[in-house]
Amino acid sequence: MMSLRQIRYFIAIAETGSVSAAAQAVHISQSTLTTAIKQLEEELGAILFARHAKGMELTHQGHQFLRQAHLVLASVSNAKRSLQQSTETVSGEITLGVTSLVAGYYLADLLARFQRIYQGVKIHVVEDDRSYIEHLLVSGEIDVGVLMLSNLEYRSALNTEVLTYSRYRLWLPPEHKLLELDSIGLNELSGEPLILLNVDEMEERIRNLLSGSGSRPVVSLRSSSVEAVRSLVSAGMGMALMPDMTYRPWSVEGDRVEARRILEVSETLDIGLAWRRGGARNPLIDHFLPVARESLPALQPQNLG
């Protein structure tokens, strides 16, 4: 039967990328760790790691199980916390780094939950672009980043964990001709006016989604404001390719915004945690991570057509 010890060993290898480093982290022998992971894979009927000369790399099934493994440990941590009632003794300071788009949709709930549990901890927040937040994480100037994980430059120096994701949908004004189609492909976007969100590298991400498809929408407007994009779409000024986390069916003016799936677009915007790999770290990180895992549950795809 699967044990919490096996789950902890699995996470240790996933975070360190090697059996030797994981064995040191959890204070057991490499042979014991290897045996435990083999038994876990047999129990699950899945290959969790690809073994190679440079270490251990998560397989697709391994990535899927990692999310569930963190949730299991977060639930156990939460249960212990509720029984021990010792959170009032935890004090200190922790610094979070966030990007603006993530801050607008996830930060308030996350901070409120953490502050309710750990009232003695002072939280500092640094909001900046992704590359600068990464730099501060690697240099140890901030403790944890809550950001989009798709284009990290220093991934090898960081532990990362996807907590939630957002699919991309096409935003359209009411009665747009494309809404009459049973399905919308990228080729239908050619020649159509496109409104681009240009915050948190979103313009680059959206252009990458469209590149190589032969689709040639015409960029008519750019904005760093999600609400501006929503209002412009609802007013009939163009369409927009946007992540689901930003979707609401009404603009601030009360006009309708429709959202539809694009057949060829299966990529997701992955959002989660990043913290420095190895070396000394703020012990409050170990209190923050379980709360973050509880606060940002994995999203289910929205039924937007």
C-alpha positions in Angstrom: 0.0 0.0 0.0 1.2 3.5 -0.9 2.7 5.4 2.1 3.3 9.0 2.9 7.0 8.1 3.1 7.0 7.0 -0.5 5.2 10.2 -1.5 7.8 12.3 0.3 10.7 10.4 -1.4 9.0 10.8 -4.8 8.7 14.6 -4.3 12.4 14.8 -3.1 13.6 13.2 -6.4 11.2 15.3 -8.4 12.6 18.5 -6.8 16.3 17.6 -6.8 16.4 15.7 -10.1 18.7 12.9 -8.8 18.6 10.0 -6.4 21.8 11.0 -4.6 20.6 14.5 -3.9 17.2 13.3 -2.8 18.7 10.7 -0.5 20.7 13.4 1.2 17.7 15.6 1.5 15.5 12.9 3.2 18.5 11.3 5.1 18.3 7.8 3.8 20.5 5.6 1.6 20.2 5.7 -2.2 19.3 2.0 -2.3 16.4 2.5 0.1 15.2 5.4 -1.9 15.5 3.6 -5.2 13.6 0.6 -3.8 10.8 2.8 -2.4 10.3 4.5 -5.8 10.3 1.2 -7.6 7.6 -0.1 -5.2 5.6 3.1 -5.7 5.7 2.8 -9.5 4.6 -0.9 -9.2 1.7 0.2 -6.9 0.6 2.9 -9.3 1.2 0.9 -12.4 3.0 3.8 -13.9 6.6 4.9 -14.8 7.1 8.2 -12.8 10.7 8.9 -13.9 12.8 8.6 -17.0 16.3 7.5 -15.8 19.3 8.9 -17.7 23.0 9.6 -17.1 22.4 13.1 -15.6 19.7 12.1 -13.2 16.0 11.5 -13.0 13.4 13.3 -15.1 9.6 13.2 -14.5 7.6 11.5 -17.2 4.2 12.8 -18.2 2.6 10.5 -15.7 5.1 11.6 -13.1 4.1 15.3 -13.6 0.5 14.3 -13.1 1.2 12.4 -9.9 3.4 15.2 -8.6 0.4 17.5 -8.4 -1.6 14.9 -6.5 1.4 14.1 -4.2 1.7 17.7 -3.1 -2.1 17.8 -2.5 -1.8 14.7 -0.3 1.0 16.2 1.8 -0.8 19.6 2.0 -3.9 17.8 3.3 -1.9 16.0 5.9 -0.2 19.2 6.9 -3.5 21.0 7.2 -4.9 18.2 9.4 -1.9 18.4 11.7 -2.2 22.1 11.8 -5.8 22.0 12.8 -5.1 19.5 15.6 -2.0 21.1 17.0 -3.3 24.7 16.9 0.3 25.8 16.9 0.2 28.4 14.0 0.2 31.3 16.5 3.8 30.4 17.4 5.0 30.8 13.9 6.5 34.2 13.2 8.9 36.0 10.9 8.8 37.5 7.5 8.4 36.0 4.0 8.8 37.8 0.6 6.7 36.8 -2.4 7.3 37.7 -6.0 4.4 37.9 -8.4 3.8 39.1 -11.9 0.9 41.6 -12.5 -1.5 39.2 -14.3 -1.1 36.6 -11.6 -1.4 39.2 -8.9 -4.7 40.4 -10.3 -6.4 37.0 -10.2 -4.8 34.9 -7.5 -2.9 37.0 -5.0 -5.7 38.4 -2.8 -7.2 35.0 -1.9 -3.8 33.5 -1.4 -2.6 36.2 1.0 -5.8 36.3 2.9 -5.8 32.6 3.5 -2.1 32.5 4.6 -2.6 35.6 6.9 -5.6 34.0 8.6 -3.6 30.9 9.4 -0.2 32.5 10.2 -1.1 35.8 11.8 2.4 36.3 13.3 4.1 36.2 9.8 4.7 39.5 8.0 4.3 39.2 4.2 6.2 41.4 1.7 5.1 41.3 -2.0 7.3 42.3 -4.9 5.4 42.7 -8.2 7.4 42.9 -11.4 7.9 41.1 -14.7 8.7 37.5 -14.8 12.4 37.8 -15.7 13.1 40.1 -12.8 11.2 37.9 -10.3 13.2 34.9 -11.5 16.4 36.9 -10.9 15.4 37.8 -7.4 14.5 34.1 -6.7 17.8 32.8 -7.9 19.7 35.5 -5.9 17.7 34.7 -2.8 16.2 38.2 -2.5 12.7 36.8 -2.5 11.6 33.5 -1.1 8.8 32.2 -3.3 7.4 33.3 -6.7 3.8 32.9 -7.8 4.0 33.3 -11.5 3.4 31.8 -15.0 5.9 28.9 -15.4 5.9 28.5 -19.2 9.0 30.5 -20.1 11.3 30.3 -17.1 14.9 31.1 -18.0 16.5 29.7 -14.8 14.4 26.5 -14.4 17.5 24.4 -13.5 18.1 26.7 -10.5 14.5 26.6 -9.3 12.0 24.2 -7.9 8.7 24.7 -9.7 5.2 23.4 -9.2 2.3 24.0 -11.4 -0.8 24.6 -9.3 -3.4 25.7 -11.8 -3.7 26.3 -15.5 -5.7 28.3 -17.9 -6.7 27.4 -21.5 -6.9 30.0 -24.2 -10.2 31.0 -25.8 -11.1 33.4 -28.5 -13.1 36.4 -27.3 -15.7 37.8 -29.7 -18.3 40.5 -29.7 -22.0 39.4 -29.8 -23.3 38.4 -33.2 -19.8 38.1 -34.7 -19.9 36.0 -37.9 -17.5 33.4 -36.4 -20.1 32.6 -33.8 -22.2 31.0 -36.5 -19.6 28.3 -37.2 -19.8 24.9 -35.4 -16.1 25.1 -34.8 -13.5 27.8 -35.2 -10.0 27.1 -36.6 -7.0 29.4 -36.8 -7.5 29.8 -40.5 -10.8 31.6 -39.8 -8.9 34.3 -38.0 -7.0 35.5 -41.1 -7.8 39.2 -41.9 -9.7 39.7 -38.7 -8.8 42.6 -36.3 -7.0 41.3 -33.2 -6.6 43.0 -29.9 -3.5 41.9 -28.0 -2.9 41.9 -24.3 0.7 43.1 -23.8 1.3 42.4 -20.1 3.3 39.6 -18.6 4.7 38.5 -22.0 1.1 37.7 -23.2 1.7 39.4 -26.6 4.6 37.1 -27.2 2.7 34.0 -26.0 -0.3 34.8 -28.2 1.8 35.5 -31.3 3.6 32.1 -30.7 0.2 30.4 -30.6 -0.7 31.9 -34.0 2.7 31.5 -35.6 3.2 28.7 -38.1 -0.6 28.2 -38.6 -0.9 30.3 -41.7 -3.3 32.5 -39.8 -2.8 36.2 -40.4 -5.1 38.2 -38.1 -4.5 42.0 -38.2 -3.3 43.5 -34.9 -5.5 46.5 -34.5 -4.9 47.4 -30.8 -2.7 46.6 -27.9 -3.5 47.1 -24.2 -1.9 46.2 -20.9 -5.4 46.2 -19.3 -7.6 43.0 -19.3 -10.7 45.2 -18.7 -9.7 47.4 -21.7 -9.4 44.3 -23.9 -12.8 43.1 -22.7 -14.5 46.4 -23.4 -12.9 46.8 -26.8 -14.0 43.3 -27.8 -17.6 43.8 -26.5 -17.7 47.1 -28.5 -16.9 45.3 -31.7 -13.4 46.7 -32.1 -11.9 43.2 -32.7 -11.4 39.8 -31.2 -8.8 38.6 -28.6 -7.1 35.3 -27.7 -7.1 35.2 -23.9 -6.5 32.8 -21.0 -9.7 31.5 -19.4 -8.7 32.9 -16.0 -9.4 36.4 -17.2 -12.8 35.6 -18.8 -16.0 37.2 -17.6 -19.1 37.4 -19.9 -19.7 41.1 -19.4 -17.6 44.2 -19.8 -17.7 47.1 -17.3 -20.1 48.8 -19.6 -22.5 45.8 -19.4 -21.9 44.5 -22.9 -21.6 40.8 -23.7 -18.3 39.1 -24.5 -18.5 35.6 -26.1 -15.7 33.0 -25.8 -15.0 30.1 -28.1 -12.5 27.3 -28.3 -9.9 27.3 -31.2 -9.5 23.8 -32.6 -5.7 23.9 -32.9 -4.9 25.7 -29.7 -4.4 23.1 -26.9 -1.6 24.9 -25.0 -2.3 26.1 -21.5 -1.0 29.0 -19.4 0.6 27.2 -16.4 0.6 29.1 -13.1 2.3 28.0 -9.9 5.2 28.3 -7.5 8.9 28.7 -7.9 11.6 28.8 -5.2 15.3 28.5 -5.1 16.8 25.0 -5.4 19.4 24.0 -2.9 21.2 26.1 -0.2 19.7 27.7 2.9 16.1 28.9 2.6 13.6 30.7 4.7 11.8 28.1 6.9 8.5 29.9 6.4 8.5 28.6 2.8 7.5 25.2 4.2 4.5 26.9 5.8 3.6 28.9 2.7 3.7 26.0 0.2 0.9 23.9 1.7 -1.4 27.0 1.9 -0.7 27.9 -1.7 -1.5 24.4 -2.8 -4.9 24.6 -1.0 -5.5 28.1 -2.4 -4.9 27.5 -6.1 -6.6 24.2 -6.9 -6.2 22.9 -10.4 -8.8 24.5 -12.7 -11.2 22.4 -14.8 -11.6 23.6 -18.4 -14.5 25.9 -18.7 -17.4 25.0 -20.9 -17.2 28.0 -23.2 -17.9 26.3 -26.5 
